[in-house]
Amino acid sequence: MKTISQSYSIDRKFVGFVKFIFEAYDGIAVVETIIPQTAVIKLHIAPGCESDVAGVICELKKDIMIEPFSGTAVGSF
């Protein structure tokens, strides 16, 4: 099965926090930092978990800046 990828721009000081939150939801998504300088992350979402991830993102938006990123990244790290 393939994962679904979504990229987000977030407040740089919350990258670790967002990774921790998704690790706590064991198996729904893996967080990868793709542009460390500007805090762009990519979520690799497990099939069938899209609505769970959307709910987590919605809750995170209440407390931190997190927006969809549609730019082009220069590769993954």
C-alpha positions, 0 to 999 in steps of 0.5 A: 500500500502507498502512503498519501503525502501532504506538505505543510509549512509550520512555525519552526519552533513547533516541528518537534512538537508536531512530530511528537504528536503524530508519533503518539498516534501510532501508525497514522502518519510519519512526519518528515522535515523536507525544508528545515530552514523554513520548517516545511514538513511532509506527512506520509499518511497511512491509507485509511487514516486521512480523516484522523490526520485531518482532525489532528491538523485541525486541532493543531491549527487552533494553537500553532501556525500550520498551513498547506505548503504547495511550493516545490521542495528541492528534494527530501532529507 
